[in-house]
Amino acid sequence: MNKSKLMDRWAIRYPEKPIFNHEFWGRYQQFQRNWSFSHDRLRELNSRLNEQFAEDGSFSVLVAGSYGRLDAHEKSDLDFMIVHDGHLKDDSAKIDQVRECASSLGISLPNAEGAFSKPIAIDGMINTIGSKEDDLNATARRLLILMEGRPVYNEIYYKNIISRILDHYMRLLSEEPEKEALVLLNDVIKYFRNICINVEFSFWQDEGKWGIRNIKLKHSRILIYTGLLFLIINSSKYRSKKISYLRDHIHLSPIEKIYSVYMENDDYNFDRVIGPYNTFLSKLSSDSVREELNALDYTDRFSSSNYAELKTNSGFLQAEFTRFILDNRMKWTSKIFEYLIF
């Protein structure tokens, strides 16, 4: 196979537009700019990685964070992870090669000591669910793939990863399809609550940057949580077809997951979601706003009009998600609604 055909075979077809109708796409311009920017950079990175790794199918490179959500801007870091089958050779070299490819495109690199600083073996990531080794980092790696993960190299293996994670969570449903996706639901809720507690811990340990962490928690972190949460809740409508429903929708970006659930329940208030989220993206695209939030003193936080506006904005978003659940609860099984609380 010649090089051009090889590159075409491994190319990933990123969605140039979300599944929204044209009305939402044209109205919320910051969201549109970020989506298009993310699409273009990931396509370029995919091309570089295809050249770098040729046709090595033993691992996949995934992105999370703003690039995974397709709402990145010029200053966004590239949160990436290498997931493999346990037989990856020169694993540290692979990390360096991905970083070099991203850097060559001018993409900001993540903390070299962060949660994804080492390649991740898929068996270890799955088999630790619920064990003593399943700490916040381990849970994050697994659930971020489902919440906001997106392939940037080897989409075939990425789909295999998704299937294996879902299969593990859904083992009981394979035997008893009428049951709910309770293990996955509990893990998603646990993960989000852990993030909330971790933000609180970070505040007392390192008061610096608490402002932007708090604002991101109440916007992008809630968005990724809600996207997967809504899919799980909505799957209860499909009785014996819950697993196939989740497989068909898990690849969507977080905000597309939410949109799809709104449409399936004939709820036409999605502008109450994308509107506040567009405001959040617009604010955080500004260097001066990010610097202001990073330097904000807690006791004087409401002296910042940007913080006050974003705090109110996040309240709109949370209120809308709460309304949606309460207004549509009769469309789902009573059991899945009970599981949200107990």
C-alpha positions in Angstrom: 0.0 0.0 0.0 1.5 3.4 -1.0 1.9 6.2 1.6 -1.1 8.3 0.4 -3.5 5.3 0.6 -2.0 4.4 4.0 -2.6 7.9 5.4 -6.1 7.9 4.0 -6.9 4.5 5.6 -5.8 5.8 9.0 -7.3 9.3 8.7 -10.0 10.1 11.2 -13.1 11.8 9.9 -13.8 14.5 12.4 -17.2 16.0 12.3 -17.0 19.5 10.7 -20.3 20.3 12.4 -22.1 18.9 15.4 -25.4 17.1 15.1 -27.3 20.3 16.0 -29.5 21.9 13.4 -28.2 25.0 11.6 -30.0 27.3 13.9 -27.8 26.5 16.9 -24.7 26.3 14.8 -25.1 29.8 13.4 -26.4 31.5 16.6 -23.6 30.6 19.1 -20.5 31.9 17.4 -17.9 31.2 20.1 -19.0 27.6 20.2 -18.8 27.5 16.4 -15.3 29.0 16.4 -14.0 26.6 19.0 -15.5 23.5 17.3 -14.0 24.4 14.0 -10.6 25.2 15.5 -10.6 21.9 17.4 -11.6 20.0 14.2 -8.8 21.6 12.2 -6.1 21.0 14.8 -7.1 17.4 15.5 -7.1 16.6 11.7 -3.6 18.1 11.4 -2.4 16.1 14.5 -3.9 12.9 13.2 -2.0 13.4 9.9 1.3 13.9 11.8 0.7 10.9 14.1 -0.1 8.7 11.0 3.2 9.6 9.6 5.0 9.1 12.9 3.6 5.7 13.7 2.8 4.4 10.3 0.5 1.4 10.7 1.2 0.3 14.3 -2.2 -1.0 15.4 -1.2 -2.0 19.0 -2.3 1.2 20.6 -4.5 4.3 20.2 -3.9 7.9 21.0 -6.9 9.6 22.5 -7.6 13.2 23.5 -9.7 14.4 26.4 -10.3 17.9 27.9 -11.2 20.7 25.6 -9.9 19.0 22.5 -12.0 15.9 23.3 -15.1 18.1 23.8 -14.2 19.9 20.5 -14.4 23.2 22.2 -10.6 24.1 22.4 -9.1 27.5 21.6 -5.6 28.6 20.8 -4.3 28.5 24.4 -5.9 25.1 25.2 -3.6 22.3 26.4 -3.7 19.0 24.6 -4.7 16.4 27.2 -3.9 13.1 25.5 -3.5 9.5 26.6 -2.0 6.4 24.9 -4.0 3.3 25.5 -2.5 -0.1 24.6 -3.1 -3.8 24.9 -0.3 -4.4 27.5 2.5 -5.2 24.9 3.5 -1.7 23.9 7.2 -1.3 23.2 9.1 1.9 24.0 6.1 3.3 25.8 7.9 6.4 27.1 9.2 7.1 23.6 5.6 7.0 22.3 4.6 9.8 24.8 7.5 11.9 23.7 6.7 11.4 20.0 3.1 12.5 20.5 4.3 15.6 22.4 6.7 16.4 19.6 4.0 16.1 16.9 1.7 18.4 18.9 4.4 20.9 19.7 5.3 21.1 16.0 1.8 22.3 15.3 2.0 24.9 18.0 -0.4 23.0 20.3 0.1 23.6 24.0 1.3 20.6 25.9 -0.1 19.2 29.2 1.8 18.8 32.5 4.4 16.1 31.8 3.7 14.6 35.3 -0.1 14.6 34.9 -2.6 11.8 35.1 -1.9 10.7 31.5 1.9 11.0 31.6 2.3 7.2 31.1 0.6 4.9 28.6 -2.4 3.0 30.0 -2.9 -0.7 29.6 -6.6 -1.3 28.9 -6.9 -4.5 31.0 -5.5 -2.8 34.1 -7.8 0.2 33.5 -10.9 -2.1 33.3 -10.1 -4.8 35.8 -9.6 -2.4 38.7 -13.1 -1.1 38.7 -14.3 -1.0 42.3 -11.0 -2.3 43.7 -8.6 -0.6 46.2 -6.4 0.4 43.3 -9.3 2.3 41.6 -8.3 5.8 42.8 -9.3 9.1 41.3 -6.7 9.0 38.6 -7.6 5.4 37.6 -11.3 6.2 37.5 -10.6 9.4 35.5 -8.7 7.6 32.8 -11.6 5.1 32.2 -14.5 7.5 32.5 -13.0 10.4 30.5 -12.8 8.0 27.6 -16.5 7.5 27.8 -17.3 11.2 28.7 -15.1 13.1 26.3 -12.5 10.9 24.8 -11.8 11.2 21.0 -9.3 9.3 18.9 -6.5 11.1 17.2 -4.6 8.0 16.2 -6.0 4.5 15.4 -9.7 4.9 15.5 -10.2 1.2 15.1 -8.5 0.4 18.4 -10.3 3.3 20.1 -13.6 1.6 19.2 -12.4 -1.6 20.6 -11.5 0.2 23.9 -15.0 1.7 24.1 -16.5 -1.7 23.5 -14.4 -3.4 26.2 -15.1 -0.7 28.8 -18.9 -0.8 28.2 -18.9 -4.6 28.1 -17.3 -4.7 31.6 -19.8 -2.2 33.0 -22.7 -4.0 31.4 -21.8 -7.6 32.2 -24.9 -8.1 34.3 -27.2 -6.6 31.7 -26.0 -9.2 29.2 -27.5 -11.8 31.5 -30.5 -9.7 32.7 -31.3 -7.0 30.1 -34.2 -5.6 32.1 -31.8 -4.3 34.8 -30.4 -0.8 34.7 -26.8 0.2 33.9 -26.3 0.6 37.7 -22.5 0.0 37.9 -21.8 2.6 35.3 -24.2 5.0 36.8 -22.6 4.6 40.3 -19.2 5.1 38.9 -20.1 8.2 37.0 -21.7 9.8 40.0 -18.8 8.7 42.2 -16.3 10.3 39.8 -18.1 13.6 39.6 -18.4 13.8 43.3 -14.7 13.0 43.7 -13.9 15.9 41.3 -16.0 18.2 43.5 -14.2 17.1 46.6 -10.8 17.4 44.9 -11.5 21.0 43.9 -12.3 21.7 47.5 -9.1 20.0 48.6 -7.1 22.0 46.0 -8.6 25.2 47.4 -7.2 24.6 50.9 -3.9 23.2 49.7 -3.3 25.7 47.0 -5.6 28.7 46.9 -4.0 29.9 43.7 -6.1 29.2 40.5 -9.2 28.3 42.6 -11.3 30.7 40.6 -10.8 29.1 37.2 -11.0 25.6 38.7 -14.3 26.5 40.3 -15.7 28.0 37.1 -14.5 25.0 35.0 -16.1 22.6 37.5 -19.4 24.4 37.1 -19.3 24.4 33.3 -17.1 22.0 31.4 -16.9 19.4 34.2 -20.7 19.4 34.7 -21.2 19.2 31.0 -19.2 16.0 30.6 -20.8 14.5 33.6 -24.3 15.4 32.4 -23.7 14.1 28.9 -22.9 10.6 30.1 -25.4 10.7 33.0 -28.3 11.6 30.6 -27.3 8.8 28.2 -27.5 6.3 31.1 -30.8 7.6 32.4 -32.3 7.7 28.9 -31.1 4.1 28.2 -33.8 2.9 30.6 -36.4 3.6 27.9 -34.8 1.0 25.7 -35.4 -2.0 28.1 -33.5 -4.9 26.5 -31.6 -2.6 24.1 -29.7 -0.5 26.7 -26.3 -1.7 25.6 -26.8 -1.0 21.9 -28.2 2.4 22.7 -25.2 3.4 24.7 -22.8 2.0 22.1 -24.6 4.1 19.4 -24.3 7.4 21.3 -21.2 7.1 23.4 -18.9 8.5 20.6 -20.8 11.9 20.6 -19.2 14.9 22.2 -20.6 15.8 25.6 -22.9 18.5 24.4 -24.1 16.3 21.5 -24.9 13.6 24.0 -27.1 16.1 25.9 -28.7 17.4 22.6 -29.5 13.8 21.5 -31.3 13.1 24.8 -33.3 16.3 24.6 -34.4 15.5 21.1 -35.4 11.9 21.9 -37.6 13.2 24.7 -39.2 16.0 22.6 -37.7 18.7 24.8 -36.9 21.8 22.8 -35.1 23.8 25.5 -31.6 22.9 24.3 -30.8 26.6 23.8 -30.9 26.9 27.6 -27.8 24.6 27.6 -25.8 25.8 24.6 -26.5 29.5 25.4 -24.8 29.5 28.9 -22.1 27.2 27.6 -21.3 29.5 24.7 -21.0 32.4 27.3 -18.5 30.2 29.3 -16.4 29.5 26.1 -16.5 33.1 25.1 -15.2 34.3 28.5 -12.4 31.7 28.8 -11.2 32.5 25.3 -9.9 35.8 26.7 -6.4 35.8 28.1 -7.3 38.6 30.5 -10.3 36.8 31.9 -8.3 33.6 32.5 -5.5 35.6 34.2 -8.1 37.5 36.4 -9.7 34.2 37.5 -6.3 32.6 38.2 -5.3 35.5 40.4 -8.7 35.9 42.2 -8.8 36.1 45.9 -11.7 34.1 47.4 -12.8 36.7 49.9 -12.9 39.3 47.2 -14.3 37.1 44.4 -17.5 39.1 43.7 -15.5 42.2 43.0 -14.7 40.5 39.7 -17.6 41.1 37.3 -16.3 38.2 35.1 -16.5 35.8 38.1 -19.9 37.1 39.1 -21.2 36.7 35.6 -19.8 33.2 35.2 -21.1 32.1 38.6 -24.6 33.2 37.6 -24.2 31.6 34.2 -23.3 28.3 35.8 -26.5 28.6 37.9 -28.6 28.8 34.8 -26.9 25.7 33.4 -27.4 23.6 36.6 -31.0 24.8 36.9 -31.7 23.7 33.4 -30.3 20.3 33.8 -32.3 19.9 37.0 -35.5 21.0 35.2 -34.9 18.6 32.4 -34.6 15.6 34.8 -37.7 16.5 36.8 -39.8 17.4 33.7 -39.0 14.2 31.9 -38.7 11.7 34.8 -42.0 9.9 33.8 -40.4 8.9 30.5 -37.8 6.8 32.2 -38.2 3.8 34.5 -38.9 4.7 38.1 -35.9 2.6 39.2 -33.4 4.6 37.3 -34.7 7.8 38.9 -34.5 6.3 42.3 -30.9 5.2 41.6 -29.9 8.9 41.1 -30.6 9.5 44.8 -30.2 6.1 46.6 
